[in-house]
Amino acid sequence: MSTPEFVYKIATEAVYALARSVSHFAGMPIDAADGYLHFSTAEQLGETLRLHFAGQDDVVLLAIRTADLGDELVWEPSRGGALFPHLYGGSLPTSSIAWEAPLNVAADGSCTLPEAVR
């Protein structure tokens, strides 16, 4: 498997807003509970949004440069055996966030993703 240029973090605006003024983002409550930050690839985003963010209009999508995370980014089997990117060891340096975009996720989990998602 080749490592993509970006992985993506989905967060609520309320949780992510605090990270804009500091150097690290600790993630969502599920990240703290599981002991690592959950990310998705571009191909995994739609299903992640459908399963975990359906009906939410306060969502922000963060594009994370994988090169900035290096070996700390771990690929592990998850949903259906697909390899998902995870970050262990605390929090995400906000300097690794290439861009962010607001999302509105419909009740059925559908969402129009930014063109920059690749």
MARBA-747050 format. One record per residue: residue number from 1; residue in three letters; chain; x, y, z of N, C-alpha, C in turn. Coordinates in steps of 0.2 Angstrom, whole numbers, m for minus. Layout:
<rs>
+-----+------+-------+-------+-------+-------+-------+-------+-------+-------+-------+-------+
|  nr | rest | kette |    nx |    ny |    nz |   cax |   cay |   caz |    cx |    cy |    cz |
+-----+------+-------+-------+-------+-------+-------+-------+-------+-------+-------+-------+
| NUM |  Ala |     A |     X |     Y |     Z |     X |     Y |     Z |     X |     Y |     Z |
...
+-----+------+-------+-------+-------+-------+-------+-------+-------+-------+-------+-------+
</rs>
This chain:
<rs>
+-----+------+-------+-------+-------+-------+-------+-------+-------+-------+-------+-------+
|  nr | rest | kette |    nx |    ny |    nz |   cax |   cay |   caz |    cx |    cy |    cz |
+-----+------+-------+-------+-------+-------+-------+-------+-------+-------+-------+-------+
|   1 |  Met |     A |     4 |    m6 |     0 |     0 |     0 |     0 |     4 |     6 |     0 |
|   2 |  Ser |     A |     3 |    11 |    m4 |     7 |    17 |    m4 |     3 |    22 |     0 |
|   3 |  Thr |     A |     7 |    26 |     4 |     4 |    31 |     9 |     1 |    37 |     5 |
|   4 |  Pro |     A |    m5 |    39 |     6 |    m7 |    45 |     3 |    m4 |    51 |     5 |
|   5 |  Glu |     A |    m5 |    56 |     1 |    m2 |    63 |     3 |    m6 |    65 |    10 |
|   6 |  Phe |     A |   m12 |    64 |    10 |   m16 |    67 |    15 |   m21 |    61 |    18 |
|   7 |  Val |     A |   m22 |    62 |    25 |   m27 |    58 |    28 |   m32 |    63 |    31 |
|   8 |  Tyr |     A |   m38 |    61 |    33 |   m43 |    66 |    35 |   m45 |    65 |    42 |
|   9 |  Lys |     A |   m46 |    70 |    46 |   m49 |    70 |    53 |   m56 |    74 |    52 |
|  10 |  Ile |     A |   m61 |    71 |    55 |   m67 |    74 |    55 |   m69 |    76 |    63 |
|  11 |  Ala |     A |   m71 |    82 |    64 |   m72 |    84 |    71 |   m78 |    89 |    71 |
|  12 |  Thr |     A |   m81 |    90 |    76 |   m86 |    95 |    77 |   m83 |   101 |    78 |
|  13 |  Glu |     A |   m86 |   107 |    75 |   m83 |   113 |    76 |   m82 |   115 |    83 |
|  14 |  Ala |     A |   m86 |   113 |    88 |   m86 |   115 |    95 |   m79 |   112 |    98 |
|  15 |  Val |     A |   m78 |   106 |    96 |   m72 |   103 |    99 |   m66 |   105 |    96 |
|  16 |  Tyr |     A |   m66 |   106 |    89 |   m60 |   109 |    85 |   m58 |   116 |    87 |
|  17 |  Ala |     A |   m63 |   120 |    88 |   m62 |   127 |    89 |   m56 |   129 |    94 |
|  18 |  Leu |     A |   m56 |   125 |    99 |   m51 |   126 |   104 |   m44 |   125 |   101 |
|  19 |  Ala |     A |   m43 |   121 |    97 |   m36 |   119 |    94 |   m34 |   124 |    89 |
|  20 |  Arg |     A |   m38 |   129 |    87 |   m35 |   134 |    82 |   m30 |   139 |    86 |
|  21 |  Ser |     A |   m31 |   139 |    92 |   m26 |   144 |    96 |   m21 |   141 |    99 |
|  22 |  Val |     A |   m20 |   134 |    98 |   m14 |   131 |   102 |   m11 |   126 |    96 |
|  23 |  Ser |     A |    m6 |   123 |    98 |    m1 |   119 |    94 |    m3 |   112 |    93 |
|  24 |  His |     A |    m8 |   110 |    96 |   m10 |   103 |    96 |   m18 |   102 |    96 |
|  25 |  Phe |     A |   m20 |    97 |    93 |   m27 |    95 |    93 |   m28 |    88 |    96 |
|  26 |  Ala |     A |   m31 |    87 |   102 |   m32 |    81 |   106 |   m37 |    76 |   103 |
|  27 |  Gly |     A |   m41 |    79 |    98 |   m46 |    74 |    95 |   m53 |    75 |    98 |
|  28 |  Met |     A |   m57 |    70 |    96 |   m64 |    70 |    98 |   m64 |    65 |   104 |
|  29 |  Pro |     A |   m70 |    65 |   108 |   m70 |    61 |   114 |   m69 |    53 |   112 |
|  30 |  Ile |     A |   m71 |    51 |   106 |   m69 |    44 |   105 |   m62 |    43 |   104 |
|  31 |  Asp |     A |   m58 |    48 |   102 |   m51 |    47 |   101 |   m48 |    46 |   108 |
|  32 |  Ala |     A |   m50 |    50 |   113 |   m48 |    49 |   120 |   m50 |    42 |   123 |
|  33 |  Ala |     A |   m56 |    40 |   121 |   m58 |    34 |   124 |   m54 |    28 |   121 |
|  34 |  Asp |     A |   m52 |    28 |   115 |   m49 |    23 |   111 |   m41 |    23 |   112 |
|  35 |  Gly |     A |   m39 |    29 |   114 |   m32 |    29 |   115 |   m28 |    31 |   109 |
|  36 |  Tyr |     A |   m31 |    33 |   104 |   m27 |    36 |    98 |   m32 |    40 |    94 |
|  37 |  Leu |     A |   m29 |    44 |    89 |   m34 |    48 |    85 |   m35 |    44 |    78 |
|  38 |  His |     A |   m42 |    44 |    77 |   m45 |    41 |    71 |   m44 |    45 |    65 |
|  39 |  Phe |     A |   m42 |    43 |    59 |   m42 |    46 |    53 |   m45 |    42 |    48 |
|  40 |  Ser |     A |   m46 |    45 |    42 |   m49 |    41 |    36 |   m45 |    43 |    30 |
|  41 |  Thr |     A |   m45 |    39 |    25 |   m42 |    41 |    19 |   m48 |    44 |    15 |
|  42 |  Ala |     A |   m46 |    47 |     9 |   m51 |    50 |     5 |   m57 |    45 |     3 |
|  43 |  Glu |     A |   m55 |    39 |     2 |   m60 |    34 |     0 |   m64 |    32 |     6 |
|  44 |  Gln |     A |   m62 |    32 |    12 |   m66 |    30 |    18 |   m70 |    36 |    21 |
|  45 |  Leu |     A |   m69 |    42 |    19 |   m73 |    48 |    22 |   m80 |    47 |    21 |
|  46 |  Gly |     A |   m83 |    45 |    16 |   m90 |    45 |    15 |   m93 |    40 |    20 |
|  47 |  Glu |     A |   m91 |    34 |    21 |   m93 |    29 |    26 |   m92 |    32 |    33 |
|  48 |  Thr |     A |   m87 |    35 |    34 |   m86 |    37 |    41 |   m91 |    43 |    43 |
|  49 |  Leu |     A |   m92 |    47 |    38 |   m97 |    53 |    39 |  m104 |    50 |    40 |
|  50 |  Arg |     A |  m106 |    45 |    36 |  m112 |    42 |    36 |  m113 |    38 |    43 |
|  51 |  Leu |     A |  m108 |    35 |    45 |  m109 |    31 |    52 |  m108 |    35 |    58 |
|  52 |  His |     A |  m104 |    40 |    58 |  m103 |    44 |    64 |  m105 |    51 |    64 |
|  53 |  Phe |     A |  m107 |    54 |    59 |  m109 |    61 |    59 |  m115 |    63 |    55 |
|  54 |  Ala |     A |  m119 |    58 |    54 |  m125 |    59 |    50 |  m130 |    64 |    54 |
|  55 |  Gly |     A |  m132 |    69 |    50 |  m137 |    74 |    53 |  m133 |    80 |    56 |
|  56 |  Gln |     A |  m127 |    80 |    56 |  m123 |    86 |    60 |  m121 |    91 |    55 |
|  57 |  Asp |     A |  m123 |    97 |    57 |  m121 |   103 |    52 |  m115 |   107 |    55 |
|  58 |  Asp |     A |  m112 |   105 |    60 |  m106 |   108 |    63 |  m100 |   105 |    63 |
|  59 |  Val |     A |   m99 |   102 |    57 |   m93 |    97 |    56 |   m87 |   101 |    52 |
|  60 |  Val |     A |   m81 |    99 |    54 |   m76 |   102 |    51 |   m71 |    96 |    48 |
|  61 |  Leu |     A |   m69 |    97 |    42 |   m64 |    92 |    39 |   m57 |    94 |    39 |
|  62 |  Leu |     A |   m53 |    91 |    42 |   m46 |    93 |    42 |   m42 |    88 |    38 |
|  63 |  Ala |     A |   m38 |    91 |    33 |   m33 |    87 |    29 |   m26 |    87 |    32 |
|  64 |  Ile |     A |   m24 |    82 |    34 |   m18 |    81 |    37 |   m12 |    78 |    33 |
|  65 |  Arg |     A |    m6 |    81 |    33 |    m1 |    79 |    28 |     2 |    73 |    32 |
|  66 |  Thr |     A |     2 |    67 |    28 |     5 |    61 |    31 |    12 |    62 |    32 |
|  67 |  Ala |     A |    16 |    65 |    28 |    23 |    66 |    28 |    25 |    69 |    35 |
|  68 |  Asp |     A |    21 |    73 |    38 |    22 |    77 |    44 |    21 |    72 |    50 |
|  69 |  Leu |     A |    18 |    67 |    49 |    17 |    62 |    55 |    22 |    56 |    55 |
|  70 |  Gly |     A |    25 |    55 |    49 |    30 |    50 |    48 |    28 |    43 |    51 |
|  71 |  Asp |     A |    32 |    40 |    55 |    31 |    33 |    57 |    26 |    33 |    63 |
|  72 |  Glu |     A |    24 |    39 |    65 |    19 |    39 |    71 |    12 |    37 |    68 |
|  73 |  Leu |     A |    11 |    38 |    61 |     5 |    36 |    58 |     5 |    28 |    57 |
|  74 |  Val |     A |     0 |    25 |    60 |     0 |    18 |    60 |    m7 |    16 |    56 |
|  75 |  Trp |     A |    m6 |    11 |    52 |   m11 |     8 |    48 |   m14 |     2 |    51 |
|  76 |  Glu |     A |   m20 |     1 |    53 |   m23 |    m4 |    56 |   m29 |    m7 |    53 |
|  77 |  Pro |     A |   m31 |   m13 |    53 |   m37 |   m15 |    51 |   m43 |   m13 |    55 |
|  78 |  Ser |     A |   m48 |   m11 |    52 |   m54 |    m9 |    55 |   m60 |   m11 |    51 |
|  79 |  Arg |     A |   m65 |    m7 |    50 |   m71 |    m8 |    47 |   m70 |   m13 |    41 |
|  80 |  Gly |     A |   m73 |   m19 |    41 |   m72 |   m23 |    35 |   m65 |   m25 |    33 |
|  81 |  Gly |     A |   m61 |   m24 |    38 |   m54 |   m26 |    37 |   m49 |   m21 |    33 |
|  82 |  Ala |     A |   m53 |   m16 |    31 |   m49 |   m10 |    28 |   m44 |    m7 |    33 |
|  83 |  Leu |     A |   m38 |    m5 |    30 |   m33 |    m2 |    34 |   m35 |     5 |    35 |
|  84 |  Phe |     A |   m35 |     7 |    41 |   m37 |    14 |    43 |   m31 |    17 |    47 |
|  85 |  Pro |     A |   m30 |    24 |    45 |   m24 |    27 |    48 |   m26 |    29 |    56 |
|  86 |  His |     A |   m21 |    28 |    60 |   m22 |    30 |    67 |   m16 |    33 |    70 |
|  87 |  Leu |     A |   m16 |    38 |    74 |   m11 |    42 |    77 |   m11 |    40 |    85 |
|  88 |  Tyr |     A |    m6 |    37 |    87 |    m5 |    36 |    94 |    m1 |    41 |    97 |
|  89 |  Gly |     A |    m1 |    41 |   104 |     4 |    46 |   107 |     1 |    52 |   109 |
|  90 |  Gly |     A |    m5 |    53 |   110 |    m7 |    60 |   112 |   m11 |    64 |   107 |
|  91 |  Ser |     A |    m8 |    69 |   104 |   m12 |    73 |   100 |    m9 |    75 |    93 |
|  92 |  Leu |     A |   m12 |    78 |    89 |   m10 |    80 |    82 |    m7 |    87 |    82 |
|  93 |  Pro |     A |    m1 |    88 |    80 |     2 |    94 |    79 |    m3 |    98 |    74 |
|  94 |  Thr |     A |    m5 |   104 |    76 |    m9 |   108 |    71 |    m5 |   110 |    65 |
|  95 |  Ser |     A |     2 |   110 |    66 |     6 |   112 |    60 |     5 |   107 |    54 |
|  96 |  Ser |     A |     3 |   101 |    56 |     2 |    96 |    51 |    m5 |    96 |    47 |
|  97 |  Ile |     A |    m9 |   101 |    49 |   m15 |   102 |    45 |   m14 |   107 |    39 |
|  98 |  Ala |     A |   m15 |   104 |    33 |   m14 |   108 |    27 |   m20 |   113 |    26 |
|  99 |  Trp |     A |   m26 |   110 |    27 |   m32 |   115 |    27 |   m38 |   112 |    31 |
| 100 |  Glu |     A |   m43 |   116 |    31 |   m49 |   114 |    35 |   m55 |   116 |    31 |
| 101 |  Ala |     A |   m60 |   113 |    31 |   m67 |   115 |    28 |   m73 |   113 |    32 |
| 102 |  Pro |     A |   m78 |   117 |    32 |   m84 |   116 |    35 |   m88 |   111 |    31 |
| 103 |  Leu |     A |   m91 |   106 |    35 |   m96 |   101 |    31 |  m103 |   101 |    34 |
| 104 |  Asn |     A |  m108 |   100 |    30 |  m114 |    99 |    33 |  m116 |    92 |    31 |
| 105 |  Val |     A |  m118 |    88 |    35 |  m119 |    81 |    34 |  m127 |    80 |    34 |
| 106 |  Ala |     A |  m130 |    77 |    29 |  m137 |    76 |    29 |  m139 |    71 |    34 |
| 107 |  Ala |     A |  m145 |    70 |    35 |  m148 |    65 |    40 |  m146 |    58 |    37 |
| 108 |  Asp |     A |  m145 |    57 |    31 |  m143 |    50 |    28 |  m136 |    49 |    28 |
| 109 |  Gly |     A |  m132 |    54 |    30 |  m125 |    54 |    30 |  m121 |    56 |    24 |
| 110 |  Ser |     A |  m125 |    58 |    19 |  m122 |    61 |    13 |  m119 |    68 |    14 |
| 111 |  Cys |     A |  m114 |    69 |    10 |  m111 |    75 |    11 |  m107 |    77 |     5 |
| 112 |  Thr |     A |  m107 |    83 |     3 |  m103 |    85 |    m3 |   m96 |    87 |     0 |
| 113 |  Leu |     A |   m91 |    83 |    m2 |   m84 |    84 |     0 |   m80 |    90 |    m4 |
| 114 |  Pro |     A |   m76 |    93 |    m1 |   m72 |    98 |    m5 |   m68 |    95 |   m11 |
| 115 |  Glu |     A |   m67 |    99 |   m16 |   m64 |    96 |   m22 |   m57 |    94 |   m20 |
| 116 |  Ala |     A |   m54 |    97 |   m15 |   m47 |    96 |   m13 |   m46 |    89 |   m10 |
| 117 |  Val |     A |   m51 |    86 |    m8 |   m51 |    79 |    m6 |   m48 |    74 |   m11 |
| 118 |  Arg |     A |   m42 |    71 |    m9 |   m40 |    66 |   m14 |   m36 |    61 |   m11 |
+-----+------+-------+-------+-------+-------+-------+-------+-------+-------+-------+-------+
</rs>
